[in-house]
Amino acid sequence: MINKKKICLQWFKDLQDLICNTVIDLEKEYDSRAKFKSNKWEKGEFRIIKGSVIEKGGVAFSNVTGTFPKNFANQIPGTEKKRSFWSSGVSVVLHPVNPHVPALHFNTRHIITGKNWFGGGIDATPCMQDTKLKKYFHSKLEKMCNDHNKKYYKKYKKWCDEYFFLPHRKEIRGIGGIFFDYKMNDWNSDFEFVRDVGLTFNDLVREIIRKKMFKKYTKKDKENQLLKRGRYVEYNLLFDRGTKFGLNTGGNVEAILMSMPPNAKWK
């Protein structure tokens, strides 16, 4: 019998290293010596970078066991008899220096309660209109999804659009992407899909950032970026499931809030 926890833990650790190395390679192309600062704690490790390409980025690995609070457990599948859980995953948020580069977000996780499932997603938040970027971004996601199941892209894209909607603004946070949760059909095929989601995100980071990180921008462009980051803050603090999950399961507050941009503005 395969050790599902061991397989997931190894993949999530490998993915954290892979994404960090990709970001470091991009910083080197810009002639930056920026490095990730590692912050280890008893339930994982989160790494933060402040560079010439990525103004603030975080790549976090978690390996958490615990018990859900009673008032939170009823929102989680498989907690009818026991509120104990195990959870592991990787979360990434990259806030770029250059306004031409979109903020990029990714997470993937495996959770075990009385049931076990995968969840995760990829989305992008540009501060400028860029039709080519949107088309390229979604074409990569669609191809990856279609390699596993022709129904995935349409379903997970719709889920993402609904998930990253700011009701008080009546707008989607960015250009969407894919989002999925409670994925527990077949463990082996679900794990392969989750693995491919991580590899695809790493490719998107490398290709999108490299293509745009040298573009010139104005003070007005930077101002628009700060205003868009304000939307990012609003969403993450008010609606994000990962934020709520982390704060309700004894997570490291600094790791949970690493997704916050280095600065933001509101009109």
C-alpha positions in Angstrom: 0.0 0.0 0.0 1.4 3.4 -1.0 2.1 6.0 1.7 0.0 8.9 0.5 1.2 11.3 3.1 4.9 10.6 2.3 4.4 11.0 -1.4 2.5 14.3 -1.0 5.1 15.7 1.5 8.0 14.9 -0.8 6.3 16.4 -3.8 5.3 19.6 -2.0 8.9 20.1 -0.7 10.3 19.5 -4.2 7.8 21.9 -5.6 8.7 24.6 -3.1 12.4 24.2 -4.2 11.5 24.2 -7.9 9.5 27.5 -7.7 12.1 29.2 -5.5 14.9 28.2 -8.0 12.9 29.6 -10.9 12.4 32.9 -9.2 16.1 33.1 -8.3 17.0 32.4 -11.9 14.8 35.3 -13.0 16.5 37.6 -10.5 19.9 36.6 -11.9 18.8 37.5 -15.4 18.0 41.0 -14.0 21.5 41.0 -12.4 20.0 40.8 -8.9 21.6 38.9 -6.1 18.3 38.6 -4.2 17.8 35.4 -2.2 14.9 33.8 -0.4 15.0 34.1 3.4 13.9 30.9 5.0 11.6 30.9 8.0 11.2 27.5 9.5 8.7 26.6 12.2 7.4 23.3 13.7 4.7 22.9 11.0 6.6 23.8 7.8 8.7 26.5 6.2 7.9 29.7 4.4 10.4 31.6 2.3 10.3 35.3 1.5 12.1 37.2 -1.2 12.5 41.0 -1.9 14.3 41.5 -5.1 14.6 43.6 -8.3 12.1 41.4 -10.2 9.8 40.3 -7.3 9.1 43.2 -5.0 7.8 40.7 -2.4 7.2 37.0 -2.9 6.4 34.1 -0.6 6.6 30.4 -1.2 5.3 28.4 1.8 5.3 24.7 2.6 3.1 23.4 5.4 2.7 20.1 7.2 0.0 20.5 9.8 -1.8 18.2 12.2 -4.4 19.3 14.7 -8.1 19.6 15.6 -10.6 21.9 14.0 -12.4 24.3 16.3 -16.0 23.1 16.8 -17.6 26.1 15.0 -15.2 25.7 12.0 -15.4 21.9 11.7 -18.9 21.8 10.3 -17.6 23.6 7.2 -15.1 20.7 6.5 -16.0 17.3 5.0 -15.3 14.2 7.1 -15.5 15.9 10.5 -18.8 14.4 11.6 -17.2 11.9 14.0 -13.8 13.4 14.6 -12.4 17.0 14.3 -8.8 15.9 13.9 -7.0 16.5 10.6 -3.8 16.4 8.7 -3.0 18.9 6.0 0.0 19.6 3.7 0.6 21.9 0.8 2.4 24.7 -1.0 1.2 28.3 -1.3 2.8 31.0 -3.5 2.2 34.7 -4.0 4.5 36.8 -6.2 4.1 40.6 -6.3 6.4 42.0 -9.0 8.2 45.3 -9.2 7.3 45.9 -12.8 3.6 46.8 -13.3 3.6 45.1 -16.6 4.0 41.8 -14.8 0.9 40.4 -13.1 0.8 39.3 -9.5 0.8 35.5 -9.6 -0.9 33.2 -7.1 -0.9 29.4 -6.6 -1.7 26.9 -4.0 -2.2 23.2 -3.7 -3.0 21.1 -0.7 -3.9 17.6 0.5 -6.2 17.3 3.5 -7.1 14.2 5.5 -10.0 14.1 8.0 -12.6 11.2 7.9 -12.2 11.8 4.1 -9.1 12.9 2.1 -9.0 15.3 -0.8 -6.9 17.7 -2.9 -7.5 21.3 -3.6 -5.8 24.2 -5.2 -5.6 26.6 -8.1 -3.7 29.2 -10.1 -4.7 32.8 -10.9 -3.2 36.0 -12.1 -3.9 39.7 -11.2 -2.6 42.2 -13.8 -2.9 45.9 -13.1 -3.0 46.6 -16.9 -5.3 45.4 -19.6 -3.3 42.8 -21.6 -5.3 40.6 -24.0 -2.3 38.6 -25.1 -1.3 37.8 -21.6 -4.8 36.6 -20.7 -5.1 34.5 -23.8 -1.7 32.9 -23.2 -2.3 32.3 -19.5 -5.7 30.6 -20.1 -4.4 28.6 -23.1 -1.7 27.0 -20.9 -4.2 26.2 -18.2 -6.7 24.7 -20.7 -4.1 22.5 -22.3 -2.9 21.2 -18.9 -6.5 20.5 -17.8 -7.4 18.8 -21.1 -4.5 16.4 -20.7 -6.3 15.0 -17.7 -10.0 15.5 -18.3 -11.7 17.6 -21.0 -14.3 18.8 -18.5 -11.8 20.2 -16.0 -10.9 23.5 -17.5 -14.5 24.8 -18.0 -15.5 23.7 -14.6 -12.5 25.0 -12.7 -12.3 28.2 -14.6 -15.9 29.0 -13.6 -15.2 28.0 -10.0 -12.2 30.4 -10.0 -14.2 33.3 -11.4 -16.8 32.8 -8.7 -14.3 32.3 -6.0 -12.2 35.3 -6.6 -15.1 37.7 -6.9 -15.2 40.7 -4.6 -19.0 41.2 -4.0 -18.6 44.7 -2.4 -16.7 45.8 -5.6 -18.8 43.7 -8.0 -15.6 42.6 -9.8 -13.3 39.7 -10.2 -9.9 40.2 -8.5 -7.9 39.6 -11.7 -8.1 37.6 -14.9 -9.1 34.4 -13.2 -7.5 31.0 -13.7 -8.5 27.7 -12.3 -9.7 26.7 -8.8 -10.7 23.3 -7.4 -11.4 21.7 -4.0 -12.7 18.5 -2.4 -11.1 16.5 -5.3 -11.4 12.9 -4.1 -12.3 10.8 -7.1 -9.2 8.6 -7.6 -6.2 9.3 -5.5 -3.6 8.4 -8.1 -5.1 10.4 -10.9 -5.9 13.3 -8.6 -2.3 13.4 -7.4 -1.0 13.4 -11.0 -3.3 16.3 -11.8 -2.2 18.3 -8.7 1.4 17.6 -9.6 0.8 18.9 -13.2 -0.9 22.0 -11.8 2.3 22.8 -9.9 4.6 22.2 -12.9 2.4 24.4 -15.1 2.5 27.2 -12.5 6.3 27.0 -12.5 6.3 27.3 -16.3 3.9 30.3 -16.2 6.1 32.1 -13.6 9.2 31.7 -15.8 7.6 32.6 -19.1 5.3 35.4 -18.1 7.8 37.2 -15.8 10.8 36.8 -18.2 8.8 38.3 -21.1 7.7 41.4 -19.2 10.2 42.2 -16.4 12.4 44.5 -18.5 9.6 46.6 -19.9 9.6 50.3 -19.1 6.8 51.8 -17.0 5.7 55.2 -15.7 4.7 56.6 -12.3 1.1 56.3 -13.3 1.6 52.6 -14.1 3.0 52.1 -10.6 0.1 54.0 -9.1 -2.3 51.7 -10.8 -0.4 48.7 -9.5 -0.7 50.0 -5.9 -4.5 50.5 -6.3 -4.8 47.0 -7.7 -2.9 45.6 -4.8 -5.5 47.3 -2.6 -8.1 44.9 -4.1 -5.7 42.0 -3.4 -5.6 43.0 0.3 -9.4 43.3 0.5 -9.9 39.9 -1.0 -7.3 38.0 1.1 -8.4 39.4 4.4 -12.2 39.2 3.8 -12.8 36.2 1.7 -9.8 33.9 1.1 -10.4 30.3 2.3 -6.7 29.7 2.8 -6.4 32.7 5.2 -9.4 31.5 7.2 -8.2 27.9 7.2 -4.8 28.9 8.5 -6.0 31.2 11.2 -8.5 28.6 12.4 -6.0 25.7 12.5 -3.2 27.3 14.5 -1.1 28.3 11.5 1.9 30.7 11.5 0.4 34.2 11.2 3.4 35.5 9.3 3.2 32.6 6.8 -0.5 33.1 6.4 -0.2 36.8 5.7 2.9 36.5 3.5 0.4 37.0 0.6 0.0 40.6 1.5 1.7 43.0 -1.0 4.6 45.1 0.3 2.5 48.3 -0.1 -0.9 49.2 -1.5 -3.2 52.2 -2.0 -6.9 53.1 -1.9 -8.5 56.2 -3.5 
